[in-house]
Amino acid sequence: MKKTVALILIAAASSLSCNRGASTTSTSKPTVALVLKTLNHPFFVDMRRGAQEAADRLGVTLQVQAAEREIDVEKQMQIVENMIQTGIQALCITPSGSREIVSALVKAKDANIPIIVVDTRVDAKAAADAGVRTETFVGSDNYEGGKLAGEYLVKASGGKAHVGILEGIPGHETGDSRLRGFRDAVKGSPGITVVASQPANWERDQGFNVFQNMLQAHADIDSVFGCSDLMALGAIEAIAAAGKTGKIRVVGFDALDDAKKAIAAGTMEASVAQFPAEMGRAAVESAVKVIRGETVPPDIKVKLELVTRDNVK
Protein backbone atom coordinates (compact mmCIF):
# COMPACT_ATOMS: atom_id res chain seq x y z
CA MET A 1 0.00 0.00 0.00
CA LYS A 2 2.82 2.37 0.94
CA LYS A 3 4.58 1.53 -2.34
CA THR A 4 1.38 2.33 -4.29
CA VAL A 5 0.98 5.72 -2.58
CA ALA A 6 4.63 6.55 -3.23
CA LEU A 7 4.25 5.71 -6.91
CA ILE A 8 1.16 7.91 -7.17
CA LEU A 9 2.98 10.83 -5.51
CA ILE A 10 5.97 10.44 -7.85
CA ALA A 11 3.68 10.36 -10.88
CA ALA A 12 1.81 13.44 -9.68
CA ALA A 13 5.05 15.34 -9.09
CA SER A 14 6.29 14.31 -12.53
CA SER A 15 3.03 15.48 -14.09
CA LEU A 16 3.22 18.86 -12.33
CA SER A 17 6.81 19.27 -13.42
CA CYS A 18 5.90 18.50 -17.04
CA ASN A 19 2.97 20.89 -16.91
CA ARG A 20 5.13 23.70 -15.54
CA GLY A 21 7.62 23.14 -18.32
CA ALA A 22 4.90 23.19 -20.98
CA SER A 23 3.42 26.37 -19.51
CA THR A 24 6.78 28.16 -19.51
CA THR A 25 7.43 27.13 -23.09
CA SER A 26 4.01 28.22 -24.32
CA THR A 27 4.24 31.65 -22.72
CA SER A 28 7.91 32.35 -23.50
CA LYS A 29 7.04 33.64 -26.98
CA PRO A 30 4.18 36.16 -26.80
CA THR A 31 1.74 36.60 -29.66
CA VAL A 32 1.01 40.03 -31.09
CA ALA A 33 -1.95 40.54 -33.42
CA LEU A 34 -1.76 42.98 -36.31
CA VAL A 35 -5.21 43.71 -37.75
CA LEU A 36 -4.98 45.77 -40.92
CA LYS A 37 -7.64 47.45 -43.06
CA THR A 38 -6.76 45.25 -46.01
CA LEU A 39 -3.86 43.38 -47.57
CA ASN A 40 -4.98 44.33 -51.08
CA HIS A 41 -3.08 47.61 -50.90
CA PRO A 42 0.71 48.09 -51.21
CA PHE A 43 0.68 50.45 -48.22
CA PHE A 44 -0.51 47.73 -45.85
CA VAL A 45 1.69 45.08 -47.47
CA ASP A 46 4.67 47.29 -46.58
CA MET A 47 3.31 47.81 -43.07
CA ARG A 48 3.05 44.06 -42.60
CA ARG A 49 6.62 43.61 -43.82
CA GLY A 50 7.97 46.11 -41.28
CA ALA A 51 5.93 44.52 -38.51
CA GLN A 52 7.17 41.02 -39.37
CA GLU A 53 10.79 42.15 -39.43
CA ALA A 54 10.36 43.60 -35.92
CA ALA A 55 8.57 40.47 -34.69
CA ASP A 56 11.34 38.21 -36.00
CA ARG A 57 14.01 40.39 -34.39
CA LEU A 58 12.22 40.57 -31.02
CA GLY A 59 11.23 36.91 -30.89
CA VAL A 60 7.45 37.27 -30.89
CA THR A 61 4.79 35.51 -32.91
CA LEU A 62 2.92 37.90 -35.22
CA GLN A 63 -0.60 37.05 -36.35
CA VAL A 64 -1.76 39.23 -39.27
CA GLN A 65 -5.31 39.41 -40.58
CA ALA A 66 -7.35 41.89 -42.62
CA ALA A 67 -10.63 42.26 -44.46
CA GLU A 68 -10.77 42.13 -48.24
CA ARG A 69 -11.76 45.79 -48.55
CA GLU A 70 -10.77 48.81 -46.48
CA ILE A 71 -14.38 49.82 -46.02
CA ASP A 72 -15.47 46.51 -44.47
CA VAL A 73 -15.58 47.66 -40.84
CA GLU A 74 -17.84 44.82 -39.71
CA LYS A 75 -15.40 42.20 -40.98
CA GLN A 76 -12.54 43.93 -39.19
CA MET A 77 -14.55 43.92 -35.98
CA GLN A 78 -15.12 40.17 -36.35
CA ILE A 79 -11.40 39.63 -36.89
CA VAL A 80 -10.57 41.52 -33.69
CA GLU A 81 -13.08 39.51 -31.69
CA ASN A 82 -11.72 36.24 -33.10
CA MET A 83 -8.14 37.27 -32.36
CA ILE A 84 -9.06 38.00 -28.74
CA GLN A 85 -10.32 34.43 -28.37
CA THR A 86 -6.95 33.02 -29.48
CA GLY A 87 -5.17 34.45 -26.43
CA ILE A 88 -3.08 37.24 -27.97
CA GLN A 89 -0.97 39.37 -25.62
CA ALA A 90 -1.30 42.67 -27.56
CA LEU A 91 -3.39 44.09 -30.39
CA CYS A 92 -2.05 46.42 -33.08
CA ILE A 93 -4.78 47.77 -35.36
CA THR A 94 -5.33 50.17 -38.25
CA PRO A 95 -9.03 51.00 -37.75
CA SER A 96 -11.29 50.82 -40.81
CA GLY A 97 -13.75 53.00 -38.90
CA SER A 98 -12.54 55.36 -36.20
CA ARG A 99 -15.82 55.23 -34.29
CA GLU A 100 -17.19 51.86 -35.34
CA ILE A 101 -14.15 49.88 -34.21
CA VAL A 102 -14.54 51.03 -30.59
CA SER A 103 -17.13 48.35 -29.76
CA ALA A 104 -14.59 45.65 -30.71
CA LEU A 105 -11.84 47.41 -28.75
CA VAL A 106 -14.05 47.29 -25.67
CA LYS A 107 -13.75 43.51 -25.80
CA ALA A 108 -9.97 43.77 -26.00
CA LYS A 109 -10.03 46.07 -22.98
CA ASP A 110 -12.24 43.62 -21.06
CA ALA A 111 -9.72 40.87 -21.86
CA ASN A 112 -6.87 43.08 -20.56
CA ILE A 113 -5.23 43.16 -23.98
CA PRO A 114 -3.20 46.33 -24.63
CA ILE A 115 -4.14 48.22 -27.80
CA ILE A 116 -1.72 49.95 -30.17
CA VAL A 117 -3.39 52.06 -32.87
CA VAL A 118 -1.61 52.49 -36.19
CA ASP A 119 -2.05 54.97 -39.08
CA THR A 120 -5.70 55.94 -38.38
CA ARG A 121 -6.68 57.28 -34.98
CA VAL A 122 -9.60 55.94 -32.95
CA ASP A 123 -12.30 58.54 -32.34
CA ALA A 124 -11.29 60.07 -29.00
CA LYS A 125 -14.81 60.77 -27.73
CA ALA A 126 -16.17 57.34 -28.67
CA ALA A 127 -13.21 55.67 -26.97
CA ALA A 128 -13.55 57.80 -23.83
CA ASP A 129 -17.29 57.14 -23.62
CA ALA A 130 -16.63 53.40 -23.86
CA GLY A 131 -13.76 53.47 -21.38
CA VAL A 132 -11.25 52.32 -23.99
CA ARG A 133 -7.63 53.32 -23.41
CA THR A 134 -5.01 52.85 -26.11
CA GLU A 135 -1.31 52.54 -25.28
CA THR A 136 -0.03 54.65 -28.16
CA PHE A 137 -0.73 55.90 -31.67
CA VAL A 138 1.85 55.14 -34.35
CA GLY A 139 1.55 57.09 -37.57
CA SER A 140 2.26 60.17 -39.60
CA ASP A 141 0.38 63.45 -39.32
CA ASN A 142 -2.21 63.24 -42.06
CA TYR A 143 -3.23 66.86 -41.63
CA GLU A 144 0.37 68.00 -42.20
CA GLY A 145 0.59 65.66 -45.18
CA GLY A 146 -2.47 67.29 -46.71
CA LYS A 147 -0.88 70.69 -46.13
CA LEU A 148 2.28 69.54 -47.90
CA ALA A 149 0.21 68.55 -50.93
CA GLY A 150 -1.71 71.83 -50.91
CA GLU A 151 1.40 73.96 -50.51
CA TYR A 152 3.01 72.16 -53.43
CA LEU A 153 -0.03 72.81 -55.62
CA VAL A 154 -0.04 76.51 -54.73
CA LYS A 155 3.62 76.81 -55.71
CA ALA A 156 3.45 74.61 -58.83
CA SER A 157 0.36 76.38 -60.19
CA GLY A 158 1.52 79.89 -59.39
CA GLY A 159 -1.51 80.24 -57.15
CA LYS A 160 -4.04 79.72 -59.95
CA ALA A 161 -5.87 76.42 -60.38
CA HIS A 162 -9.27 74.78 -60.74
CA VAL A 163 -9.05 71.74 -58.50
CA GLY A 164 -10.94 68.48 -58.27
CA ILE A 165 -10.48 66.49 -55.04
CA LEU A 166 -10.88 62.73 -54.63
CA GLU A 167 -11.72 62.12 -50.98
CA GLY A 168 -11.37 58.97 -48.94
CA ILE A 169 -14.23 57.47 -46.96
CA PRO A 170 -16.29 60.29 -45.37
CA GLY A 171 -16.03 60.31 -41.60
CA HIS A 172 -12.74 58.40 -41.50
CA GLU A 173 -10.00 60.27 -39.70
CA THR A 174 -7.22 59.59 -42.22
CA GLY A 175 -8.95 61.02 -45.27
CA ASP A 176 -10.71 63.79 -43.37
CA SER A 177 -7.41 65.04 -41.94
CA ARG A 178 -5.68 64.99 -45.32
CA LEU A 179 -8.59 66.84 -46.89
CA ARG A 180 -8.64 69.45 -44.13
CA GLY A 181 -4.90 70.01 -44.39
CA PHE A 182 -5.07 70.45 -48.16
CA ARG A 183 -7.97 72.89 -47.98
CA ASP A 184 -6.25 74.93 -45.27
CA ALA A 185 -3.10 75.15 -47.39
CA VAL A 186 -4.89 76.49 -50.49
CA LYS A 187 -7.52 78.71 -48.90
CA GLY A 188 -5.13 81.64 -48.68
CA SER A 189 -4.71 81.66 -52.46
CA PRO A 190 -7.77 83.33 -54.02
CA GLY A 191 -6.72 82.12 -57.46
CA ILE A 192 -7.21 78.49 -56.45
CA THR A 193 -10.78 77.21 -56.62
CA VAL A 194 -11.95 73.76 -55.55
CA VAL A 195 -14.63 73.11 -58.18
CA ALA A 196 -15.50 69.56 -57.09
CA SER A 197 -14.76 67.30 -54.11
CA GLN A 198 -16.18 63.77 -53.92
CA PRO A 199 -15.39 60.47 -52.17
CA ALA A 200 -13.77 57.68 -54.17
CA ASN A 201 -13.37 55.41 -51.11
CA TRP A 202 -9.60 54.82 -51.50
CA GLU A 203 -10.10 52.64 -54.60
CA ARG A 204 -8.48 52.97 -58.01
CA ASP A 205 -11.53 52.08 -60.07
CA GLN A 206 -13.66 54.53 -58.12
CA GLY A 207 -10.97 57.17 -58.63
CA PHE A 208 -11.33 56.60 -62.36
CA ASN A 209 -15.13 56.74 -62.37
CA VAL A 210 -15.49 59.71 -60.03
CA PHE A 211 -12.87 61.81 -61.78
CA GLN A 212 -14.25 60.94 -65.20
CA ASN A 213 -17.59 62.34 -64.05
CA MET A 214 -15.85 65.40 -62.61
CA LEU A 215 -14.19 66.13 -65.93
CA GLN A 216 -17.49 65.85 -67.75
CA ALA A 217 -19.15 68.26 -65.32
CA HIS A 218 -16.19 70.65 -64.98
CA ALA A 219 -14.18 70.90 -68.17
CA ASP A 220 -12.03 73.63 -66.61
CA ILE A 221 -10.37 71.32 -64.03
CA ASP A 222 -6.62 71.62 -64.41
CA SER A 223 -5.49 70.01 -61.13
CA VAL A 224 -6.50 67.06 -58.99
CA PHE A 225 -5.60 66.07 -55.44
CA GLY A 226 -6.17 62.43 -54.59
CA CYS A 227 -6.24 61.74 -50.84
CA SER A 228 -4.54 58.45 -51.74
CA ASP A 229 -2.37 57.36 -54.65
CA LEU A 230 -4.76 54.64 -55.75
CA MET A 231 -7.48 57.22 -56.35
CA ALA A 232 -4.96 59.56 -58.01
CA LEU A 233 -3.82 56.74 -60.30
CA GLY A 234 -7.45 56.14 -61.23
CA ALA A 235 -7.70 59.85 -62.06
CA ILE A 236 -4.64 59.57 -64.32
CA GLU A 237 -6.43 56.82 -66.25
CA ALA A 238 -9.51 59.03 -66.58
CA ILE A 239 -7.32 61.90 -67.77
CA ALA A 240 -5.77 59.65 -70.43
CA ALA A 241 -9.21 58.43 -71.53
CA ALA A 242 -10.27 62.05 -71.98
CA GLY A 243 -7.18 62.81 -74.06
CA LYS A 244 -5.87 65.31 -71.47
CA THR A 245 -2.62 63.68 -70.40
CA GLY A 246 -0.11 66.40 -69.54
CA LYS A 247 -2.82 69.04 -69.21
CA ILE A 248 -3.98 68.25 -65.68
CA ARG A 249 -1.71 68.41 -62.66
CA VAL A 250 -2.05 65.34 -60.36
CA VAL A 251 -0.97 65.22 -56.71
CA GLY A 252 -1.40 62.05 -54.65
CA PHE A 253 -0.69 60.70 -51.19
CA ASP A 254 1.32 57.63 -50.05
CA ALA A 255 4.11 57.56 -52.69
CA LEU A 256 3.33 53.99 -53.73
CA ASP A 257 5.62 52.36 -56.28
CA ASP A 258 3.10 52.91 -59.09
CA ALA A 259 2.82 56.56 -58.09
CA LYS A 260 6.60 56.96 -58.16
CA LYS A 261 6.64 55.46 -61.65
CA ALA A 262 3.94 57.91 -62.70
CA ILE A 263 5.96 60.80 -61.26
CA ALA A 264 9.05 59.65 -63.13
CA ALA A 265 6.97 59.34 -66.31
CA GLY A 266 5.47 62.81 -65.82
CA THR A 267 1.82 61.77 -65.50
CA MET A 268 1.79 62.59 -61.77
CA GLU A 269 3.54 65.63 -60.34
CA ALA A 270 3.90 64.77 -56.65
CA SER A 271 2.88 62.48 -53.83
CA VAL A 272 3.22 62.70 -50.06
CA ALA A 273 5.34 59.78 -48.86
CA GLN A 274 4.51 57.96 -45.68
CA PHE A 275 6.62 55.11 -44.38
CA PRO A 276 4.28 52.20 -43.60
CA ALA A 277 7.06 49.69 -42.96
CA GLU A 278 8.35 52.02 -40.24
CA MET A 279 4.82 52.20 -38.78
CA GLY A 280 4.60 48.42 -38.64
CA ARG A 281 8.01 48.14 -37.02
CA ALA A 282 7.24 50.79 -34.38
CA ALA A 283 3.84 49.22 -33.63
CA VAL A 284 5.30 45.79 -32.87
CA GLU A 285 8.17 47.29 -30.88
CA SER A 286 5.64 49.23 -28.80
CA ALA A 287 3.50 46.14 -28.27
CA VAL A 288 6.49 44.18 -26.98
CA LYS A 289 7.46 46.98 -24.60
CA VAL A 290 3.93 47.10 -23.18
CA ILE A 291 3.88 43.32 -22.76
CA ARG A 292 7.11 43.62 -20.79
CA GLY A 293 5.61 46.29 -18.55
CA GLU A 294 7.55 49.17 -20.07
CA THR A 295 6.01 52.54 -20.83
CA VAL A 296 5.62 53.93 -24.35
CA PRO A 297 4.93 57.52 -25.46
CA PRO A 298 1.29 58.34 -26.28
CA ASP A 299 2.25 59.33 -29.84
CA ILE A 300 4.96 57.93 -32.08
CA LYS A 301 5.31 60.11 -35.17
CA VAL A 302 6.54 58.70 -38.47
CA LYS A 303 8.00 61.21 -40.90
CA LEU A 304 6.44 62.58 -44.09
CA GLU A 305 8.21 63.54 -47.30
CA LEU A 306 7.04 65.14 -50.53
CA VAL A 307 8.12 63.12 -53.57
CA THR A 308 8.46 64.98 -56.88
CA ARG A 309 10.31 64.36 -60.11
CA ASP A 310 13.37 66.00 -58.54
CA ASN A 311 13.77 63.36 -55.81
CA VAL A 312 11.73 60.37 -57.00
CA LYS A 313 14.85 58.31 -57.68
SULDA-V133272 format. One record per run of one state. SS is the DSSP state (h for helix, s for strand, l for the rest). FROM is the first residue (numbers start at 0). LEN is the number of residues. If there is no record, write none. Layout:
# SULDA-V133272
SS | FROM | LEN
SS | FROM | LEN
This chain:
# SULDA-V133272
l | 0 | 1
h | 1 | 26
l | 27 | 3
s | 30 | 8
l | 38 | 3
h | 41 | 17
l | 58 | 2
s | 60 | 7
l | 67 | 5
h | 72 | 13
l | 85 | 4
s | 89 | 4
l | 93 | 8
h | 101 | 9
l | 110 | 3
s | 113 | 5
l | 118 | 5
h | 123 | 7
l | 130 | 5
s | 135 | 4
l | 139 | 2
h | 141 | 16
l | 157 | 3
s | 160 | 7
l | 167 | 5
h | 172 | 14
l | 186 | 5
s | 191 | 8
l | 199 | 4
h | 203 | 14
l | 217 | 5
s | 222 | 4
l | 226 | 2
h | 228 | 13
l | 241 | 7
s | 248 | 6
l | 254 | 2
h | 256 | 9
l | 265 | 4
s | 269 | 4
l | 273 | 2
h | 275 | 16
l | 291 | 7
s | 298 | 3
l | 301 | 3
s | 304 | 4
l | 308 | 5
